[in-house]
Amino acid sequence: MWKKTGAILAGGIGGVLIFASLASALNINGYTPARHNRFSSGYPSAPIANTDPTFIGLGYDWSGVGWNAADPNQSFALLGPRFFLYARHYSPGVGATLQFTPSDGEINSYTVQALSGALISGSDLAVGKFTAPIPETDNIHPYSILFLGYDTSITSPYHASNYTNLLLYGWTARIGWNQLTNILPPNYFSGDQGYYFDYPFDTTTPDRAKLVGGDSGSPTFIVTGTPGEMYLAGDHYAVYQDGTGGIDSFLALELPQISGYMAQWGYLPYVVTPVTAIWTSSGSSSWGIGSNWSPTGVPADVLTMTISSGLS
């Protein structure tokens, strides 16, 4: 059983509904404001960035994570200068004002023009659009998506080794760590065609985070290094009813739907596809021949990558 982590609705496999009340912010083992709060004070009206040397989010760019001016507990991450990710069951609403702040602490406000609703049948994955693109001079930066091929096996070591370290962002702007466990395929939740990933709630390791009611829609990032690169992985969707883990939408396997929605207005998501092999052939030009690559074998991301990167 599972339940959504939004403000009102919750659900279960087969349509069983459970209501989840609001609770305290993202629960983090060994929580301290200096180590886990994005802002040291002033949030949301006059936020001051947390620069404490123990802050686990230090060195990462948080400018692309904003909040609803009418409900500062509701957070969103940018997919592009005009688009943001949100949880369908916890929508900000058309006409809402979302606020973002660069490192200088100035608050920038943008108006929601449209909401996609479910991009995939039954899923919680949704994308919103602003009335106009965010100007580059605002210094608000969208996030890239890390794409490693359409390997959808739940138990694949490919995912275990590459999609693993997560930074979880929760309402009231708290940040904690976790580790991805499984990729959940379409119909894992009855009638839901979306892809999700889950992660256990480790209750003993310092900095591990546990979702609570109200965290839905806040982003999760795949990270490499400490600090290092930070890629938008998804947003919070639900928790297992027994409290053992969290569930997030998984953007890397939903790129065709996300790209299709954004392309209507001339945009595409930013996508990073790491090079996994070197092209060595001086003869045959076929990418489908393993001997043309070093190490030998056609890399999976070459065969399956069909999505362009950046702005169209």
C-alpha positions in Angstrom: 0.0 0.0 0.0 1.1 3.6 -0.6 -0.2 7.1 0.0 0.4 10.4 -1.7 2.3 13.0 0.1 0.2 16.0 -0.9 -1.9 18.3 1.1 -5.3 16.6 0.5 -5.6 13.4 -1.5 -3.9 10.1 -1.0 -4.5 6.9 -2.8 -3.8 3.2 -2.9 -3.4 0.4 -5.4 -6.8 -0.4 -6.9 -8.2 3.0 -6.1 -8.4 2.7 -2.3 -8.3 6.3 -0.9 -6.5 7.3 2.2 -6.4 10.9 3.5 -3.0 12.2 4.5 -2.9 15.2 6.8 -0.1 17.8 6.8 2.8 17.0 9.1 6.1 18.5 10.0 8.6 19.2 7.2 10.8 16.7 5.5 12.0 14.4 8.4 15.8 14.1 8.4 17.9 12.0 10.7 20.0 14.3 13.0 18.2 17.4 11.6 19.8 20.7 12.4 18.9 24.1 10.7 22.5 24.8 9.9 23.1 21.4 8.1 19.7 20.9 6.4 17.9 24.2 5.8 18.4 25.9 2.4 18.0 29.3 4.0 19.5 30.4 7.3 16.6 32.8 8.0 13.9 34.9 6.4 12.1 32.3 4.3 9.8 33.0 2.4 9.6 36.8 2.4 13.2 37.7 2.8 15.3 34.5 2.5 19.0 34.5 3.3 21.0 31.7 1.8 22.5 29.2 4.2 26.3 29.4 3.9 27.2 27.3 7.0 30.1 25.0 6.1 28.2 22.0 7.4 25.2 22.6 5.1 24.8 19.5 2.9 23.5 21.6 0.0 26.5 23.9 -0.1 28.1 24.2 -3.5 24.9 23.2 -5.4 22.8 25.7 -7.4 19.3 25.9 -5.8 18.1 28.9 -7.8 15.9 26.7 -9.9 13.8 25.5 -7.0 11.0 27.9 -6.1 7.8 28.0 -4.1 4.2 29.1 -4.3 3.8 32.6 -2.9 0.4 31.6 -1.5 1.7 28.4 0.0 5.5 28.5 0.6 5.5 24.9 1.7 4.8 23.9 -2.0 8.0 23.7 -4.0 8.8 23.3 -7.7 11.8 22.8 -9.9 12.5 24.4 -13.3 12.7 22.2 -16.4 13.5 25.2 -18.6 13.2 29.0 -18.6 9.4 28.8 -19.0 8.5 25.4 -17.6 8.5 23.7 -14.2 7.7 20.3 -12.8 4.8 19.7 -10.4 2.8 16.8 -8.9 -0.6 16.5 -10.7 -2.3 15.7 -7.4 -0.9 18.9 -5.8 -1.2 21.6 -8.4 -0.3 25.2 -7.8 -3.2 26.3 -10.0 -3.4 28.5 -13.1 -2.7 32.1 -12.1 -0.5 31.2 -9.1 2.6 33.2 -8.4 5.8 31.1 -8.1 8.9 32.7 -6.6 12.6 31.9 -7.1 15.7 33.5 -5.7 19.3 33.5 -7.0 22.3 33.6 -4.7 21.9 37.3 -4.1 18.7 36.8 -2.2 16.4 38.9 -4.5 13.0 37.3 -5.0 11.7 37.0 -8.5 8.1 36.2 -9.2 6.5 34.5 -12.2 2.9 33.7 -13.1 1.6 30.3 -14.0 -0.2 30.4 -17.4 -1.0 26.7 -18.0 -0.8 23.3 -16.4 -0.4 20.1 -18.5 -2.3 17.8 -16.2 -1.2 14.1 -16.6 1.3 13.8 -19.4 0.9 10.0 -19.2 -2.3 8.1 -18.5 -3.0 7.9 -14.8 0.4 9.3 -13.8 1.3 12.1 -11.4 3.9 13.6 -13.8 2.9 17.1 -14.9 4.5 20.2 -16.3 3.5 23.8 -15.8 4.2 26.9 -18.0 4.8 30.5 -17.1 3.3 33.4 -19.0 6.8 34.3 -20.3 10.3 32.8 -20.1 12.5 33.7 -17.2 15.1 36.2 -18.4 18.7 35.1 -18.2 19.5 38.3 -16.3 17.4 37.0 -13.4 20.1 34.3 -12.8 17.5 31.6 -12.2 18.9 28.4 -13.6 16.8 25.4 -14.9 18.1 21.8 -14.3 19.3 19.1 -16.7 18.0 15.6 -16.7 20.5 12.7 -16.7 19.6 10.2 -19.4 21.3 6.8 -19.4 19.1 4.9 -21.8 15.7 3.3 -21.7 16.7 0.4 -19.4 13.5 -0.2 -17.5 14.4 -3.4 -15.6 13.5 -3.1 -11.9 16.5 -5.1 -10.7 19.0 -3.9 -13.3 22.5 -3.2 -11.8 22.7 -0.5 -14.6 20.3 1.6 -12.6 21.7 0.6 -9.2 25.2 1.8 -10.2 24.2 5.0 -12.0 21.0 6.3 -10.5 21.8 6.0 -6.9 22.7 9.1 -4.8 19.7 11.4 -4.3 19.3 14.9 -2.8 15.7 15.2 -1.5 14.1 18.6 -1.2 11.1 19.0 1.1 8.6 21.7 2.1 9.9 24.6 4.2 13.1 24.2 2.1 14.8 21.3 3.9 17.3 19.1 2.1 18.4 15.5 2.9 20.1 12.5 1.3 18.8 9.2 0.2 19.5 6.3 -2.3 17.5 5.0 -5.2 16.4 1.4 -4.9 14.1 0.4 -7.8 12.6 1.6 -11.0 8.8 1.0 -10.9 7.3 0.3 -14.3 3.9 1.2 -15.8 1.0 -0.4 -14.0 3.0 -0.9 -10.8 0.2 1.3 -9.5 -3.0 -0.1 -11.1 -3.9 2.0 -14.2 -0.9 4.3 -13.9 1.3 4.2 -17.0 4.0 6.4 -15.6 7.5 5.4 -14.4 8.6 6.0 -10.8 11.5 5.2 -8.6 11.5 4.4 -4.9 14.0 4.7 -2.0 14.0 3.3 1.6 13.6 5.4 4.7 16.8 4.7 6.6 16.0 5.7 10.1 19.6 5.5 11.5 22.1 7.0 9.0 22.7 10.7 9.5 21.1 13.1 6.9 18.8 10.4 5.4 15.4 11.9 4.6 11.8 10.7 5.1 8.9 12.2 3.2 5.8 13.5 5.1 2.5 15.0 4.1 3.0 18.2 2.1 6.2 17.1 0.4 4.5 16.2 -2.9 5.9 18.1 -5.9 9.2 19.0 -4.2 12.1 17.8 -6.3 14.6 15.0 -6.1 18.1 15.3 -7.7 20.6 12.7 -8.8 24.0 13.9 -7.7 27.6 12.9 -8.6 30.3 14.0 -6.2 30.0 15.9 -2.9 29.4 18.6 -4.1 29.3 17.9 -7.8 26.8 17.7 -10.6 23.2 17.9 -9.8 20.5 16.5 -12.2 16.7 16.7 -11.8 15.5 13.2 -11.2 11.8 13.7 -10.4 9.4 15.0 -7.8 7.8 13.4 -4.7 4.7 11.4 -5.3 3.9 9.1 -2.5 5.1 7.1 0.5 4.5 3.4 1.2 1.7 2.9 3.7 3.9 1.0 6.1 6.3 3.9 6.2 9.3 2.1 4.7 10.0 4.2 1.7 9.2 7.1 -0.7 8.1 7.1 -4.3 9.0 9.8 -6.9 8.2 10.3 -10.6 11.1 9.4 -12.8 11.8 12.0 -15.5 14.6 10.1 -17.4 12.1 7.6 -18.7 9.4 10.1 -19.5 11.4 12.3 -21.8 9.2 11.8 -24.9 6.1 13.1 -23.1 7.9 16.0 -21.4 9.6 17.0 -24.7 6.3 16.7 -26.6 4.6 19.2 -24.2 7.4 21.7 -24.1 8.0 21.5 -27.9 4.5 23.1 -28.5 6.1 26.4 -27.5 9.5 25.9 -29.0 11.4 24.4 -26.1 12.9 21.1 -25.1 14.3 20.0 -21.7 18.0 20.1 -21.0 19.3 16.5 -21.2 22.7 15.2 -20.4 23.8 11.9 -22.0 27.2 10.8 -20.7 29.5 9.2 -23.2 29.9 5.5 -22.5 32.0 4.4 -25.4 34.4 5.8 -28.0 33.7 5.5 -31.8 36.7 3.8 -33.3 35.6 2.7 -36.8 37.3 4.1 -39.9 35.4 1.8 -42.2 31.8 0.9 -41.8 29.6 3.8 -40.6 27.0 1.7 -38.9 26.5 2.5 -35.2 24.8 -0.9 -34.8 28.0 -2.9 -35.2 29.8 -3.6 -31.9 33.3 -3.8 -33.3 33.0 -0.1 -34.2 33.1 0.8 -30.6 35.7 0.7 -27.8 35.0 -1.1 -25.5 33.5 -3.5 -28.0 29.7 -3.4 -28.0 27.1 -0.8 -29.0 26.4 1.4 -25.9 22.7 1.3 -24.9 22.3 5.1 -24.9 23.5 5.3 -28.5 20.8 2.9 -29.7 17.9 4.4 -27.7 18.6 8.1 -27.5 16.0 9.9 -29.6 15.6 13.1 -27.6 17.5 16.3 -28.4 18.9 18.5 -25.7 18.4 22.2 -24.8 16.3 24.8 -26.4 14.9 24.1 -29.9 
